[in-house]
Amino acid sequence: MRAKLTAALLILVVVVGFSSFAYAENALVKLGRGLVNAATGWLEIPQKIYTTSRDENVFVGATVGTAKGIGWSIIRTVAGIYEVVTFPFPIPKSYESVIDPPYIFDSKSEIESESESE
């Protein structure tokens, strides 16, 4: 019984310790965010085509959405590379993201954009 209680307590401490680390803004979070954005910047193209088609129509999505996607893919990729290069330094203040939303498929930003369109 005591071994099970000790194991459960140890698991709880580890889970709580890592969960607070996951949300802390620090150099490793900035590095990870930069790597993700540098690798997934190209996904802005289909995402902008989809959101523009959903908000306007398919023709506007295919034309304007593609142009927006290309522009945002360049911005996100460059921002990711910048964050990878500067990850050891707290630039901008407190290792905050240089792009908003910090990740391409940030669920908070998708919810806000869907609620605004309704």
C-alpha positions in Angstrom: 0.0 0.0 0.0 2.8 2.4 0.9 4.6 1.7 -2.4 1.5 2.5 -4.4 0.9 5.8 -2.5 4.6 6.7 -3.0 4.4 5.9 -6.7 1.1 7.9 -7.1 2.7 10.9 -5.3 5.8 10.7 -7.5 3.7 10.7 -10.6 1.6 13.6 -9.4 4.8 15.7 -8.7 6.2 14.9 -12.1 3.0 15.8 -13.9 2.5 19.0 -12.0 6.2 19.9 -12.6 6.1 19.4 -16.3 2.8 21.1 -16.8 4.0 24.3 -15.3 7.2 24.0 -17.4 5.1 23.6 -20.6 3.4 27.0 -20.2 6.5 29.0 -19.0 8.0 31.4 -21.5 11.7 30.5 -21.6 14.5 29.8 -24.0 13.5 26.2 -24.7 9.9 27.1 -25.4 11.1 29.8 -27.8 13.4 27.3 -29.5 10.6 24.8 -29.9 8.2 27.4 -31.2 10.8 28.6 -33.7 11.4 25.1 -35.0 7.7 24.4 -35.4 7.1 27.7 -37.2 10.1 27.3 -39.5 8.9 23.8 -40.4 5.2 24.5 -40.8 5.2 27.9 -42.3 4.1 26.5 -45.7 0.9 25.3 -44.1 -0.3 29.0 -44.1 -1.1 28.6 -47.8 -3.8 25.9 -47.5 -5.0 27.4 -44.2 -5.5 30.9 -45.7 -7.2 29.4 -48.8 -9.6 27.5 -46.5 -10.4 30.4 -44.2 -10.8 32.9 -47.1 -13.1 30.5 -49.0 -15.1 29.9 -45.8 -15.5 33.7 -45.1 -15.9 34.9 -48.7 -16.3 32.3 -51.6 -14.3 29.7 -53.4 -13.0 32.0 -56.1 -11.7 34.6 -53.6 -10.2 31.8 -51.5 -8.4 30.4 -54.5 -7.0 33.7 -55.6 -6.7 36.1 -52.6 -6.4 33.3 -50.1 -3.4 31.9 -52.0 -1.7 35.3 -52.1 -2.4 35.7 -48.4 -1.1 32.2 -47.7 2.1 32.8 -49.6 2.8 36.1 -47.7 2.0 34.6 -44.3 4.1 31.5 -45.0 7.1 33.7 -45.7 6.4 35.7 -42.5 5.9 32.6 -40.3 9.0 30.8 -41.7 11.2 33.9 -41.2 9.8 34.4 -37.7 10.5 30.8 -36.9 14.1 31.1 -38.1 14.5 34.3 -36.2 13.3 32.6 -33.0 15.6 29.6 -33.5 18.7 31.9 -34.0 17.8 34.2 -31.0 16.4 31.6 -28.6 19.1 32.0 -25.9 18.2 35.7 -25.6 15.0 37.2 -24.0 14.3 39.2 -27.2 11.5 40.3 -27.3 10.8 40.7 -23.6 10.3 37.5 -21.7 10.8 35.3 -24.8 7.4 36.3 -26.2 6.4 35.2 -29.7 7.3 37.6 -32.5 4.2 36.5 -34.4 0.5 36.2 -33.5 -0.8 33.6 -33.2 2.4 31.9 -32.0 1.6 28.6 -33.9 -0.3 28.3 -37.2 -3.1 26.2 -35.8 -3.5 27.9 -32.5 -6.9 26.8 -31.3 -7.6 30.1 -29.5 -7.2 32.1 -32.7 -9.4 29.7 -34.7 -12.2 29.9 -32.1 -12.0 33.7 -32.1 -12.1 34.0 -35.9 -15.1 31.6 -36.1 -17.0 33.5 -33.4 -16.4 36.8 -35.2 -17.7 35.5 -38.5 -21.0 34.3 -36.9 
